[in-house]
Amino acid sequence: MSKLPTKADVLDWISANPTLTSKRDIAKAFGIKGAARIDLKRVLKELEDEGHLEKRKKTYRDPDRLPPVTVLQIEAPDENGDLFAKPLEWHGEGVEPVVLYVPRATDATLGPGDRILAKLQVVHEDSHNYEARLIRRIGQTALRVVGIFRKGAEGGRILPIDKGSDKEWIVGPDATHGAQDGELVEAEQAGPKGRMGRPKARITERLGDPSEAKAVSLIAIHQHGIPDDFPADVLAEADAMKPAGLKGRTDLRELPLVTIDPSDARDHDDAVYAEADEDPGNEGGHVVWVAIADVAHYVRPGSKLDIEARKRGNSSYFPDRVVPMLPDRLSGDLCSLHEGVPRACIAVRMVLDAEGNKKSHKFVRALMRSPASLSYQQVQAAMDGTLDDATDPLLEPVIKPLYAAYEALRAARERRQPLDLDLPERKIVLSDEGKVTSVQFSERLDAHKLIEEFMVLANVAAAETLIAKRTPLLFRVHEEPPQDKLEALRETADAAGLSLAKGQVLKTAHLNKLLHDAAGRDEAELINLATLRSMTQAYYGPKNFGHFGLALKDYAHFTSPIRRYSDLIVHRGLISAHGWGDDGLTEGEIERLEQTGQHISDTERRSMMAERDTTDRYLAAYLADRIGAEFGGRISGIAKFGLFVRMDETGADGLVPIRNIGNEYFHFDREAGTLMGSDTGIVIGLGQRVKVRLAEAVPVTGGIGLELIELEDAKMPEGRGTGRPSRRPGGKRGKPSGPPRRKENAAKRKDAKAKRKVTRQRRSK
């Protein structure tokens, strides 16, 4: 019989052989047979009682070591771009081990919050104890929900605030987090589904009274997982920053670069100046300066600020608040080009000819001092003859030259033919208490267009420079519309009596002709919306596929590094390309460009959805006390379950359920995008004028329910049905009462399709 191993021998074996830890494996390793197994069992039991080992099923392991295969949760990248992971099952008494995730080239891209099953290898590095290889991805962080808590005898339930969601979540008595009945809460899934298939939840945060005005944007922030609190170490790093000096910079403090922003702007990250070009070889030409806050000077690669900024991806803007990408010490102070104070910037000097074509450009890293922070309305009023103390001294030397350069750029724009959509922007006006007082449509001034054209020009210059200097960057990519969406747009145009060119390479000029033909007609808004919906989603990526909407070959975002991480990457590229310092683009960032582009494209979409949801909730709150009121509008969408109407007064979209459309059964024609009455044969389609009655407005979800009263200025006709399908015994929907005229209406639909087809064929000849 072999000698019985000591406790130390057993622990050493388990440590060296984490996959061979059953009693049988240990006995075999030490040659223990027969009755000696009883002694081994005693040793293992003593080690277990002393806390040195943990028995799991039929194996033993060191509780201060992780199992060789375990579940990990990926954390945010560190300053070097490395991904570390948190073990979800750690039973040791010591410090939690540090696990480095080591991806293979073929592994899927992982991000913070992803959960993986991984194979671990023990290492002895200063920064980590294990290295993990991906076996498979098993999901993201626990499913989360924001909703209203309803207290019950045993815990309670959560009613989600998502529109259309009627699935309740069950909360156990030990998982309420002290929430009160009717309170807005955030929760995460806490186990498998319980009774009646309802998921179990654990409340993680109490958000307060859902009826309070501040709850509107707060719901969207939590619902979409937007980080709204800065960690203490990030704030400390920002607070320690000092203003940049002149060393290594071009002195532009005497150049009257002015900022022009909305009157309620919270930061100023761009400034502009223009003058006539004195070069005799460029008669009638212009010199345009665009200066952008030098955020890269303060937010260095791998710093706490950089990691947090990348995590957020961009700032998110709501009617009552901003969730910034950077702490206020930077976004509202050191990186904001305030009037009268020196500020670090990266500026580009661009030379235009008399027709607005860019002849040349040059970037400098500089120090500037703006003589004035102006609003769009101030600048436009000055050009229209109404001056104030700020604009009076600037009219001749600054404002008029800006407009002169803009006129040249406008001519160049007309030749380039970028997509020219006419979609008024809504502005929700709040009282001091956060209540909606009005919904306004923002006026598009030449001052707005001026700044837009200057920014586009600067973005083009940044992309061209980095391409020429072979420096990697993130492009702003907008690919052309896919064929299926173009066909849908053509259908909509045909229905409105308009046409879109076919059988050739699509250009924005073709779309602009359609928009121009629709201008001034009742269908103008519909055609603009349909054109917008046909577009692909713009994104960030290291490969240049051009910007279809702007009709530009080379385009990157350079002008807003305070609120977009993409622009910060471009700034670092310019720093590296020009050799301006050691705070440029790093090798690690270059390797992660594609991953970064995907991430910030996702955060941009996240912000857009949160901002849209917030607008919907504010509009529902604004309309909540007008139930029963009648509104004019236009049909903006058709579905099997009903139709969507955009109301003229507020621009709010509401749903008319199929049961609230007339007194008959309606057939949905997916191909034609119409609803047809089974009795009357009436056809309801996109763009038609309607009058609706407000039936429901739910601020907490943003849902607006409507009833259809008139279609194209005529009362809805009376069908022979009841207005909705009858209920059969057992509660199932049946056919409408009164026999539908199936053959007659099928013939009408077929005839309508044939007419559209013939019309399209004639137009194509």
GIZI-V728735 format. One record per backbone hydrogen bond with DSSP energy under -0.5 kcal/mol. NH is the residue of the N-H (numbers start at 1). CO is the residue of the C=O. If there is no record, write none. Layout:
nh=NH co=CO
nh=NH co=CO
This chain:
nh=2 co=31
nh=10 co=6
nh=11 co=7
nh=12 co=8
nh=13 co=9
nh=14 co=10
nh=15 co=11
nh=16 co=12
nh=17 co=13
nh=20 co=17
nh=23 co=58
nh=26 co=22
nh=27 co=23
nh=28 co=24
nh=29 co=25
nh=30 co=26
nh=31 co=28
nh=32 co=27
nh=36 co=33
nh=37 co=34
nh=38 co=35
nh=39 co=35
nh=40 co=36
nh=41 co=37
nh=42 co=38
nh=43 co=39
nh=44 co=40
nh=45 co=41
nh=46 co=42
nh=47 co=43
nh=48 co=44
nh=49 co=45
nh=50 co=46
nh=51 co=48
nh=52 co=47
nh=53 co=47
nh=54 co=61
nh=56 co=54
nh=56 co=59
nh=57 co=55
nh=59 co=56
nh=60 co=21
nh=61 co=54
nh=63 co=61
nh=65 co=62
nh=70 co=118
nh=72 co=116
nh=73 co=86
nh=74 co=114
nh=75 co=84
nh=78 co=82
nh=81 co=78
nh=83 co=101
nh=84 co=82
nh=85 co=99
nh=86 co=73
nh=87 co=85
nh=88 co=71
nh=99 co=85
nh=100 co=130
nh=101 co=83
nh=101 co=99
nh=102 co=100
nh=102 co=132
nh=103 co=101
nh=107 co=104
nh=113 co=74
nh=114 co=111
nh=115 co=139
nh=116 co=72
nh=117 co=136
nh=118 co=70
nh=118 co=116
nh=119 co=133
nh=120 co=68
nh=120 co=118
nh=121 co=131
nh=123 co=129
nh=125 co=128
nh=129 co=98
nh=130 co=98
nh=131 co=121
nh=132 co=100
nh=133 co=119
nh=135 co=117
nh=136 co=117
nh=138 co=115
nh=139 co=115
nh=145 co=187
nh=147 co=185
nh=148 co=159
nh=149 co=183
nh=150 co=157
nh=151 co=149
nh=152 co=155
nh=155 co=152
nh=156 co=154
nh=156 co=171
nh=157 co=150
nh=158 co=169
nh=159 co=148
nh=160 co=158
nh=160 co=167
nh=161 co=146
nh=165 co=162
nh=166 co=164
nh=168 co=166
nh=169 co=158
nh=170 co=199
nh=171 co=156
nh=172 co=170
nh=172 co=201
nh=175 co=172
nh=179 co=176
nh=182 co=149
nh=183 co=180
nh=184 co=208
nh=185 co=147
nh=186 co=205
nh=187 co=145
nh=188 co=202
nh=189 co=143
nh=190 co=200
nh=194 co=198
nh=197 co=194
nh=198 co=195
nh=200 co=191
nh=201 co=170
nh=202 co=188
nh=203 co=175
nh=204 co=186
nh=205 co=186
nh=207 co=184
nh=207 co=205
nh=208 co=184
nh=210 co=182
nh=212 co=209
nh=215 co=212
nh=216 co=213
nh=218 co=214
nh=219 co=215
nh=220 co=216
nh=221 co=217
nh=222 co=218
nh=223 co=219
nh=224 co=220
nh=225 co=222
nh=226 co=221
nh=227 co=225
nh=234 co=231
nh=235 co=231
nh=236 co=232
nh=237 co=233
nh=238 co=234
nh=239 co=235
nh=240 co=236
nh=241 co=238
nh=249 co=246
nh=250 co=365
nh=252 co=250
nh=252 co=367
nh=255 co=252
nh=256 co=254
nh=257 co=255
nh=258 co=256
nh=258 co=272
nh=259 co=372
nh=261 co=374
nh=265 co=262
nh=271 co=291
nh=272 co=258
nh=273 co=289
nh=275 co=287
nh=277 co=285
nh=282 co=279
nh=283 co=280
nh=285 co=282
nh=286 co=352
nh=287 co=275
nh=288 co=286
nh=288 co=350
nh=289 co=273
nh=290 co=348
nh=291 co=271
nh=292 co=346
nh=293 co=269
nh=294 co=344
nh=295 co=293
nh=297 co=294
nh=298 co=295
nh=299 co=295
nh=300 co=298
nh=303 co=300
nh=307 co=303
nh=308 co=304
nh=309 co=305
nh=310 co=306
nh=311 co=307
nh=312 co=308
nh=313 co=309
nh=314 co=312
nh=315 co=563
nh=316 co=323
nh=318 co=321
nh=321 co=318
nh=323 co=316
nh=324 co=322
nh=330 co=327
nh=331 co=327
nh=332 co=328
nh=334 co=329
nh=335 co=330
nh=336 co=333
nh=337 co=268
nh=337 co=335
nh=338 co=336
nh=340 co=370
nh=341 co=338
nh=343 co=368
nh=345 co=366
nh=346 co=292
nh=347 co=364
nh=348 co=290
nh=349 co=362
nh=350 co=288
nh=350 co=348
nh=351 co=360
nh=352 co=286
nh=352 co=350
nh=353 co=357
nh=356 co=353
nh=359 co=351
nh=359 co=357
nh=360 co=351
nh=362 co=349
nh=364 co=347
nh=366 co=345
nh=366 co=364
nh=367 co=250
nh=368 co=343
nh=369 co=252
nh=370 co=338
nh=370 co=341
nh=374 co=259
nh=374 co=372
nh=376 co=261
nh=379 co=375
nh=380 co=376
nh=381 co=377
nh=382 co=378
nh=383 co=379
nh=384 co=380
nh=385 co=382
nh=386 co=381
nh=387 co=385
nh=392 co=388
nh=393 co=389
nh=394 co=391
nh=395 co=391
nh=395 co=392
nh=398 co=394
nh=399 co=394
nh=400 co=395
nh=402 co=398
nh=403 co=399
nh=404 co=400
nh=405 co=401
nh=406 co=402
nh=407 co=403
nh=408 co=404
nh=409 co=405
nh=410 co=406
nh=411 co=407
nh=412 co=408
nh=413 co=409
nh=414 co=410
nh=415 co=411
nh=416 co=412
nh=417 co=413
nh=418 co=413
nh=419 co=549
nh=421 co=419
nh=423 co=421
nh=427 co=440
nh=429 co=427
nh=429 co=438
nh=430 co=428
nh=431 co=435
nh=434 co=431
nh=437 co=429
nh=438 co=429
nh=440 co=427
nh=442 co=425
nh=442 co=440
nh=445 co=443
nh=449 co=445
nh=450 co=446
nh=451 co=447
nh=452 co=448
nh=453 co=449
nh=454 co=450
nh=455 co=451
nh=456 co=452
nh=457 co=453
nh=458 co=454
nh=459 co=455
nh=460 co=456
nh=461 co=457
nh=462 co=458
nh=463 co=459
nh=464 co=460
nh=465 co=461
nh=466 co=462
nh=467 co=463
nh=468 co=464
nh=469 co=465
nh=470 co=467
nh=471 co=466
nh=472 co=470
nh=475 co=473
nh=475 co=541
nh=476 co=555
nh=477 co=475
nh=477 co=539
nh=478 co=546
nh=486 co=482
nh=487 co=483
nh=488 co=484
nh=489 co=485
nh=490 co=486
nh=491 co=487
nh=492 co=488
nh=493 co=489
nh=494 co=490
nh=495 co=491
nh=496 co=492
nh=497 co=494
nh=498 co=493
nh=510 co=507
nh=511 co=507
nh=512 co=508
nh=513 co=509
nh=514 co=510
nh=515 co=511
nh=516 co=512
nh=517 co=513
nh=518 co=514
nh=519 co=515
nh=521 co=518
nh=524 co=521
nh=527 co=523
nh=528 co=524
nh=529 co=525
nh=530 co=526
nh=531 co=527
nh=532 co=528
nh=533 co=529
nh=534 co=530
nh=535 co=531
nh=535 co=532
nh=536 co=479
nh=539 co=477
nh=540 co=597
nh=541 co=475
nh=545 co=543
nh=547 co=552
nh=548 co=478
nh=548 co=546
nh=551 co=547
nh=551 co=548
nh=552 co=547
nh=558 co=556
nh=563 co=560
nh=564 co=560
nh=565 co=313
nh=568 co=564
nh=569 co=565
nh=570 co=566
nh=571 co=567
nh=572 co=568
nh=573 co=569
nh=574 co=570
nh=575 co=571
nh=576 co=572
nh=577 co=573
nh=578 co=574
nh=579 co=575
nh=579 co=576
nh=580 co=575
nh=585 co=572
nh=590 co=586
nh=591 co=587
nh=592 co=588
nh=593 co=590
nh=596 co=592
nh=597 co=593
nh=598 co=594
nh=599 co=595
nh=600 co=596
nh=601 co=597
nh=602 co=598
nh=603 co=599
nh=604 co=600
nh=605 co=601
nh=606 co=602
nh=607 co=603
nh=608 co=604
nh=609 co=605
nh=610 co=606
nh=611 co=607
nh=612 co=608
nh=613 co=609
nh=614 co=610
nh=615 co=611
nh=616 co=612
nh=617 co=613
nh=618 co=614
nh=619 co=615
nh=620 co=616
nh=621 co=617
nh=622 co=618
nh=623 co=619
nh=624 co=620
nh=626 co=623
nh=627 co=624
nh=628 co=694
nh=629 co=626
nh=631 co=692
nh=633 co=690
nh=634 co=646
nh=635 co=688
nh=636 co=644
nh=637 co=644
nh=639 co=642
nh=642 co=639
nh=643 co=656
nh=644 co=637
nh=645 co=654
nh=646 co=634
nh=647 co=645
nh=647 co=652
nh=648 co=632
nh=651 co=647
nh=654 co=645
nh=655 co=704
nh=656 co=643
nh=657 co=655
nh=658 co=641
nh=660 co=657
nh=661 co=658
nh=662 co=660
nh=663 co=717
nh=664 co=661
nh=667 co=676
nh=669 co=667
nh=669 co=674
nh=670 co=668
nh=673 co=669
nh=674 co=669
nh=675 co=684
nh=676 co=667
nh=677 co=682
nh=678 co=665
nh=681 co=677
nh=684 co=675
nh=685 co=683
nh=687 co=635
nh=688 co=685
nh=690 co=633
nh=691 co=710
nh=692 co=631
nh=693 co=707
nh=694 co=629
nh=695 co=693
nh=695 co=705
nh=696 co=705
nh=698 co=703
nh=699 co=697
nh=701 co=698
nh=702 co=698
nh=703 co=698
nh=705 co=696
nh=706 co=655
nh=707 co=693
nh=708 co=660
nh=709 co=691
nh=710 co=691
nh=711 co=714
nh=712 co=689
nh=714 co=711
nh=716 co=709
nh=719 co=717
nh=721 co=663
nh=726 co=735
nh=728 co=726
nh=728 co=732
nh=731 co=728
nh=734 co=726
nh=741 co=678
nh=742 co=740
nh=745 co=741
nh=746 co=742
nh=747 co=743
nh=748 co=744
nh=749 co=745
nh=750 co=746
nh=751 co=747
nh=752 co=748
nh=753 co=749
nh=754 co=750
nh=755 co=751
nh=756 co=752
nh=757 co=753
nh=758 co=754
nh=759 co=755
nh=760 co=756
nh=761 co=757
nh=762 co=758
nh=763 co=759
nh=764 co=760
nh=765 co=761
nh=765 co=762
